[in-house]
């Protein structure tokens, strides 16, 4: 279980997050949604341990986050930020193997390189392993960084002794339509097959509707809604938070609902 309790963060006298509480379950894919400035990325950074809140606490696998060493935390959760810069022009496989650092006691083993190969295959980038990272497009770089954080969580079902957590901040922002869907389908599969807990910040409501089990909807730094995606992400709630008209279509009980939105003034 990953839980946040009464999280408050204040910057320049303004509450960025205001008493946010929520819990997330291993084996499920959850999304943090909300308009720009709602506090989505900030909350994910607090959950990952990158920044500390002014008030409240985060617990990971029923243990306070502050009680983890950096090495322990790196083996339990992997965090993919919106932007991940590199100062050196590594090869693609050298970037991916950086994810194995928390597990190394010396040089990389054959198993480490096998895990990196598995991660590259997972993001459909195995043919790029020898390419220089700086020559890649923005979307290709994003997929390589996703492979890096997957390698950090190993990718070996038999080796997982406790739930691992994959925290992704807008992982589809630079991807084309096909890779948006393949990326989210992949992480959802990891949740189901490997028992990962997946928490992802998204802007696209239809992607959230299709690939997530639960949502946490933020508005002005507060929780506006929290629960199962299809029953929580309603037209009324979308209109309230995003200030747009929304209609939700569903061809059958088994089909994925589709959200159509329209700005009121247009």
N, C-alpha and C positions, 0 to 999 in steps of 0.2 A: 504494500500500500504506500502511496505517495500522498502526503497530506500537507496542506497549508492552513494555518489557523490565525485569523485576525491579522493578516498582513497589512501593514501600513507603511508607506514610504512618502517622505516629504522632501521636496526639493525647492529651494528658493521660496519657502513659505507656502508652497502649493502641495496639496495631497495628490500625488501621482497614483497611489493605490490607497484605498480607504476600507479597512476591515474586511479584507478578502479572505474567505474561507472556502475550501473545496477539498475533495479527495479524489484520487484516481486509482484505478485497479489494474494490476498486471493482467495481460492477456487481452486488453482492450485498447482501442485507439480513441483518444480524446482530443478535442480541438479547443483552443482558446480563440474566440472570435470577438469582434468589436470594431468600431470605426477607428480611424487614425486618432492617436492620442488617448485611447482608452486605457492603456497600460499593459497591453498584451505582452510585448517583448520584455518589458521591465519585470513583469511577473515571472516570465520564463527564466530570466537571468537570476532572479531570487531563488526560484525552485532549483536551478542548477548549481547555486552556490557562488555565482560570479559576483553578485552584490548582496549586501546584507540589508534587511529591512530595518526601519526605525522601531517597529513594534511587530510582535507576532513571531511565529516559528514555522519551520519546515521540518517534516520528518520523512525519512526514506526507509522503507522496509521496517517501519515501527521503531526507528532509531533517529534521534535528533540529528539533523544535518550537521550541526556544529560539532558533533562528537566524532565525525569522520575525519581521518587524515586525508590529505589531498590524494595520496596514492590509493587509499581505500575507495574514496569517492570516484576516482577515475575508472575503477574497475566495476562500479555499480551503475554508473550512468554516463552517457555520452551526450554532449551538448553541441549542436550545430548552430552557430550564430548566423545572422543574416549575411554578414560579410566576414570572410576569412582570408586575410591577406598573407602573402608569403614574400620574404625579402630575397630569397634565393631561387634560382630557376632549377628546381628539382625536376627529376623525371616524374611521371605520373605514379609509378609504383613506389618511388621514394616518398611521395606525399602520403600515399595510403599507408605505408608501413609506419609512419609517424603515429598512427593510431595504436600501434602495438607497444609504445614506450612504457605505459604503466605495467605491462606484463613482463618486461625484459629484466634479466639480471646480468646480461652481458650483450653479446651480439645476437642479431636475429637468428632464430632457428629455422629449420625447414618448415616446421609447423606454422611459424609466423608468416612465412611467405605464402604458404598454402591458404592461410586465412585471408591474406591480402588478395590472392587470386580469386577466392570465393567472393569477396566483397566487390571486386571489379566486375565479376560476372553478374552479380546481383543488380548492379546499376547499368549493365549493358555497356561497359567500357573496357572490357578485357583487351580489345585490339589496340587500345591506346597506351598500354603499360609502358612502352618505351618512348612515348612522346614527351617533349618538354612541356611542363605544366603551363608556362607563360604563353605558349603558342595556342592554347585552347580558347574556345569561345566562353562567354560568361556562363551559359547553360552547362557546357561540358565541365567547367571548373566546379560548378555547383554539384554535379553528380560525382566528381572525384572526391570532394570533401564529404559527401554523404558516404561514399565507400570508406573513407578514413574513419568516420565515427562508427560505421558498422564493424570495421576491423577492431576497433577499440572494445566492442562488446563481444568479440570473438567469433560469433556465428556458428558455434558448435553446441548443439542442443544438449548433448551429454555432459558438457562441462558446466552448465548453468546450475549452480547450487542454490541460488536465491534469485528472485526476480531482478532483471536488469531493466534499465530505463533509457529510452531513446527520446531526447528532447530536441525538437526541430523548430527553428524560427524561420517561418516562410520558406520552406525548402523547395517550393515550386515557382518562386517569383521570377526566375530567369529561364524557366523551362518552356519548351514548346508544348502544344496541347497534348500530344501523344505521351511525352515524358512526364507531364503533370500527372496523368492518370496512372502510368506505369509505376511512378515513384510512390504514390499513395497506396496503390494496390499492393506494392511490395512491402511497405512498412506495416500495412494491415495484416498481411500474411505472416510477417514476423511475430506480430502480437499473438496471432492464433496458433502458429506452429511452434514458436520458441518460447512463448509465454512472456515476451517483452511487454513492458508497459510503454505505450507510445503517447507522447503529448506533443501536439503540433500547433503552431500559430498559423492561421490561414486568413486570407481575405475573401477567397471565393466561397460563397455560401453553398453553391451547388457541389463543389468538391467536398466540402464538409458534410453535406447531406448524404453523399454517395459513399464516403469512405470512413466516416467516424461513427463510433458507438455512442459517445457522449460529447456534450459541449459545455463549455463555461463561457457565457456571454458577458463581456465587460462593457460598461458604459460610464464615462467620467470616473474611471478608477474604482467603480463599485460593481458587485455582482448583480447583473440584471436578470440572469436566468442560469440554471445549472441542472442538467439532467439528460436523459436519453435524447439523442439528436432529433429524431423524427417527431417526437411529441413536444419538444422544447422549442425548436426553431420554427415557430409559427409565423404566419403572415402578420398577426397583430404585434408580436414581439419584434419582428424585423422592422415594422413601421415605427415602433416606439423608439428603437435604438438607432436606426440608420436614417430616419426621417424620409423614407421613401415608401411608395405603394408597393405591396408585394402580393402575388398570387401564387399558390402552390398547387401544382397539377400532379396527379398520380393516375396512371392508366388502370392499375389494379392494386390489390392489397400487397402483392409481392413485388411490384415494380418500385424502383427508387423514385421518390418525389422529385419534381423539378420546380425550382423557384424562378419566377419571372418578376422582375422589378421595374419600376418606372418612377422617375423623379416627378413629384407632384406638379411642379411648375412648367413641365415640358408637355 
